[in-house]
Amino acid sequence: MVVAGILVAILLLAAAGWAAYGRGRRAPSMTTTSPPAMPAASPALPVSPPADAAALEAANDLCAQRLWRLAFAAPALVPPLVRAHARVRDLICAVLQVDTLDPNYFPRRPTLLPQLMQAIDDPDAASDKISRMIAHDPVLTADVLRLANSSLYRISPAPIETIQRALVVCGVDALRGILAAAMLRPVFRASRSNFPRFPRMLWDRTERAARAAELYAAKVHPQDRFEAQLVVLLSALGPLVVYSAALDGYTRAPRLTPNPWLFIELIGSLGLKMSQRIARDWQSAPRLVAALEKSSGETLGNALHVGELLGALALLESQRVITGDERLATVNGAGLRADLVDGIWARLAGAGRSEEGT
């Protein structure tokens, strides 16, 4: 009986290892067409995933609302929504819920992004070929080098002055996220007179969140490092769409002063839905769409929540809205253990100190 029990245990372990191997060999992509298989990644570290996905999601939502209150300078008390503002809200909801996406609000996928991702995923693509592709766009090159030299990514004292050097220092997975972020960054540049702080703060959180999500994935499922960054970037597009539509909605009622709490309410209720629509419109991989739908317990969904939560907390603490003790209490309440987030937080906190010194 003992020998039989041992044989059964060995067979179960072998089956579990084979299943994990099969999952690791799936190569997620930006689109529904799978890219070439990636080389085997290093094994994940023995860390504990979030114990309660619902608690993590709730903490993320609360911190996001607190950040948007700061961005919109919203009063502490929510005023009653009078009829005129309610009509504006109904108009905005109608605009965003039509079947056809309005190109005035919904950004187009950067044309170079699929080409770059394919080149980087191709093990036969030389680094100089990738460098030439990026160098063809001076603005993109500048943004890539800016991010690569930021405290979020830079790990050496010597500055990174070329794309080829960025490939060597940052690594392929991190560089893919840097490229995607650099391509989307212009979308977040404020050009409106009302609440211009929101797109800047949304982008600040997104940069931190993308890095945090990548570092989280590196701990629990290294094959998802780039996809974890990409799902954070996609998630940030929805709130920006709602913000733009809300501003346009108020232009149709010029006598009304825009209500900051209405913006916060609409971003909370419609932002994620808009991100899902953009992801589907861009023909993103089903795993990315599923993560935006907040599939409980799935690696990318957890990476999205962890990244956004830590990104928001880093920004709130750097703005002295919360204390270190409040941040720790929030992290603990979200079910995130120290072995999972301490190293990630050290990177985010270093970036915050660097920005305060500039």
N, C-alpha and C positions, 0 to 999 in steps of 0.2 A: 504493500500500500504506500509506503513512504517513497519507494522508487517511482511508482506510478505518479504520485503527486509531484515529484520533482520533474518528471518528464512533461507533465501537463503544464507546469509553470514555465518550463523552458520554451515549450511550443507557444504559449501565450505571449511571452516576451518577444519571441522571434516574429510573431505576427504583428505585434504593435510596432516593432522596429521597422518591419517592411512597410507598414502603412505610413509611418512617419517619413520613411525614405521616399515613398511615392508622392506624398504631399510636398516634400521639399523640392522635388524635381519639376513641379508645375511652375512654369515661368509666367507670372501675371504680366499683362500688357496694358497699355493705355487704351487700346481699342479692343474690339471683339476678336481681332486676329492676333494669335499668339506669336510673340517674337521668338527668335532662336533660343534654345535652351541655354541657361546661364551655368557657369561652372559651379560645382558644389560649394556651398557656403560653410563657414565654420560653425560648429555646433553652438546652440544657444546656451547661455549661462543658466545655472540652476537658481532662478529667481521666482518669486511668487507673483502670479498675475493678480489683477484686482479681485478681491473677494466678492464684491457686490457691484455688478454692472449698473444696477439701478441707482445706487448711491453715488457712483462715479458720474453718471449722466446728470443727476440732480445737482451735484456740486458744480459741474461744468456750467449748467444753465444759470445757476445763481451768480457765479462769478462773472459770466458774460453779461448778465443784466447789470451788475454793479459797474462793470467797465463801460457799458453803453450809457449808463446814467452820468458817468464822468465825461464821456465824449460829447453828450448832448447838453451838458450842464443842466440836467433835469432837477427840479425841486424835490425835496425829500418826500413830500406828500403828493400823491397822485390826484390831480384836480378832476372834477367830474367832466365827462366828455359832452360838451354842449352839442346841439343839433347840427350846427354848421360844420364843426369838426367831424362829426359822425358821417356827414355826407361826403366829406373829403376822404374819410377812411373807406367808405363803400366804393367810391370811385377808384381808389388805389387798388383795392381787392379785385374789382372787376377787370382792371387793366392787366393785373398779374395772373389772372386765372383763365385767360382766353386760351384757345387751343394752339394758336400760332404764336411762337415766341416773337416779341417785338425787338427788332435789332437795335432800337434806340436804347434799350435797357440791358439786353442780354449780350455779353461779349462774345465775339467769335474766337474760336480756338486759334492760337497763334500758328501760322502756317508752317513755321520752321520746327515746331515742337515734335511732331511725329517723326520727321526726318532725323532730328538729333537723337531722339530716343532709340530709333532703329540703329543708328550708327554706333551709339554707345553700347547697346545690347549685343552688337555683333562682335564676337571675340576676334574676328579677323580684321576689324577696322583699326587702323593704326592711329595712335594718339595725335599725330600731326594732321591727319585728315580731319579729325574732330576739331582740332584747334583752328584749322583753316575755315571750317564751316562757321564757327562762332566769330572768328575775326572778321568775317565778311560784314558783320553788323557792328560798328563801333560802339553804339549805345549799349547793345547787348553785352559786348566785351567788357565795357566799363562796369556794368551792373554785376556781372559774374565775378570780376576781380574785387569789387567792393564787398560782396558777400563772402567771398573766399578769404578775404583779409579781416573780416569782422571777428569779434571775440566768440561768436557762435561757432565758427568753423576753424579758425586758424589755430594750429597746434604747435607751430614753430615760431621762434623769434624773428626769423628772416621774413621780410615781406614777400608776398606772392605777386610776381610782376608779369607772368605770362600764363596763358591758358594751359599750356603743357605742364608748367610747374603746378598749377592748380590740380590737374589730373593726378600728379604724383603725390602731392601733399594731402589732398582731401580724399582721394579715392574715388572710384567710379560711382558708387551709390550716393555719396554725399554730393558729388558734382552734378549728377542728374537732378537732384532736388534743387541745387543752386541754379541750374539752368532754367528749370521750370519756374522757379520763383522770379528769376530775372525777367523772363518773358511776360509774366503776369503783372509785375510791379507797376508798369505804367497805367494799368487800369485803375489803380488805387490812388493815383495822384489827385488831390483835391482841386476842383476847378469851380466849385460852387460857393456862393456867398453865405448860404445858410448852413450852419453846423459843419464847417470845413474840417473840424478836428476829428470827426468820425472816421473818414477814410484813412487818415493818417494813423489813428489808434488801431483801427482794424488791421492795417498792414503791419504795424509794430507787433501786435499779438500774433499775426499769422507767421511772420518770420520766426519768432520764438517757438511757436507751436509746431511748425514744420520740423525744426531741429529737434525739439523734444520728442516728437512722434518718431523720428528716425532713430534717435538714441534708445527709445523704448523698444522699438522693433528689433534693434540690434541685440537687445538683451533676451527677448522672448521668442523671436522668429526672424533670424537675420535675412531670410529671403525676401522679407517684406519691407526692407528699409526704404527703398525708393517709393513704393506704393503708399507707405505711411505718410511720407511727405506730400505726395500728390493728392491724397484724399483730404488733407488739411487745406491745401490750396484751393481745391474745388469747393470745400465747405465755406470758405471765406467769400466766394463770389455771390452766393445767394443774398446775404445781408447787404452787400453793396448794390445789388439790383433793387432790393426793396427801398433802400435809401434814395436811390435815383428816382424811382417811381413816386415816392412820397413827396420829394421836392417838386416834381412836375405837377403832382396833384394839387399842391398848394398854389402853384402859379395860376391855377384856374379860379382861385378864391383869393385875389390879391389883397383884400381887406383883412384877411385873417393872418394873425401871427402864428407861424408853425408851432404846433404843440410837441415838445420834445418827448413826452410820454407816449404820444401816438406813434412816433417813430420807433420807440423801444418796443411797444406792443406789437407793431407790424413785423419788425425784424424777428422778434421771438416766435411769432406764429407762422410767418411765411418764409423766413430766411432759408431754413433747411429745405423746404419744398422747392424753392427756386434753385438751390444748389443741386438737388436731384435732377431737376429738369435740364439744367446746363450739362450735367454729367451725361445724361442720356443723349442730349442733342450733340455733344461732342463725341458720341460713340465710345464712351469710356468703357473699360472692362467691367463685366458684371460684378466682380468683387468690389470695385470702387463704388458702384451704385449701391450695392448692398450695405457697404460700410456707412454710406450717407443716410441710409434708412435705419441706422443704429441697430444692426443685428446684435443682440445681446451675446456676449461671450466670444464673438469673432475677433480675430487678432487685429484686423484693420479698424474695426469699430472701436475696440479698446484703445488702439493707438491714437485715433482721432480724439477721443474723449480725454485721454491722458495729456496729449499734446496741447489741446485747447485750454484745458484746466491749468496746466503749469505755465503756459504762455500768458494767460490772463493774470494769474497770481504774480508772475514776475513783473508784469507791467504795472499792476496795482501797487505792488510793494515799491517799485522804483519811483512811482508817483506819490509815495507816502500816504496812500489811501488806507493801506492795511499794514499791520506790524508783522514781524517775523513769527510771533506767537500765533497770530490769526492765520497766517499762511500754513503753519504746521498743523493747527487744529483742523483746517479745511482739508488738507491732504490726508490726515488720519481719518477724518469723517468720511472721506471718499473711498476708504479701504485700500489706500496705497501704502505699502510697506516701505520702510527705509531702504531695504536692499534693492528696491525697484527704482526709486526716484532720487536718491541722494546724489549719485554721480550726474544725473541729468540736471538737477537743480544747480549744482556747482557750475555747470557750463552756462546756464541761463543767468545766474546771479553775476557771473563774471562779465557777461555781455551788458547787464544793467549798470554795473559799476563803470564800465568803459564809456557808456553813453553819458553818464552823469558827469564824467570828467571832460567831455568835449564841449 
